[in-house]
């Protein structure tokens, strides 16, 4: 998996949003945010693109699963269309440091060592996803293959940022079932179907990749 590009000049970049299609003819764009409150996107100061450009939210309004944003200096549809697919970042220092118990920024989870219930190292976390049915923790095994497990308290009972580890329950995570099916020649279990209640993803008005 290729390492995602991030903006130069930001020490600890955290992705807050990705720009989608243009909306209307006055420069507005559809934006998918990774903030718990999508309307808070404009409260973190300038947003940075990979190429170093900065974007400032001039206006924002909700629209179902996205927000409609007008950025300063983007005044027509052509300029808006040119932004489609741009990821937007802030530095980690722009986000609140104090979180509630059991709240984590996604960026702080990436890179943690994954341990099973016996203490054996399985690999490292490479991403946290949400495809609409709850958070999923993706980690790369030492063999090089990747695995996604439900990011629930049952499947991931312990996260220790100071030690740099997450501990999982193999049964609750579905790993034993998947291994058994693989050994029997059956198709692997679809781990996206787990629904154990997602962990909290971060405080209100807190940004990005939680």
Helices and strands as residue ranges (DSSP letters): E 13-23, E 28-33, G 38-43, E 47-48, E 54-55, E 57-63, E 66-71, H 77-81, E 87-91, G 92-94, H 106-109, E 113-115, E 121-130, E 135-141, E 146-150, E 158-160, E 165-167, H 170-173, H 175-183, G 191-193
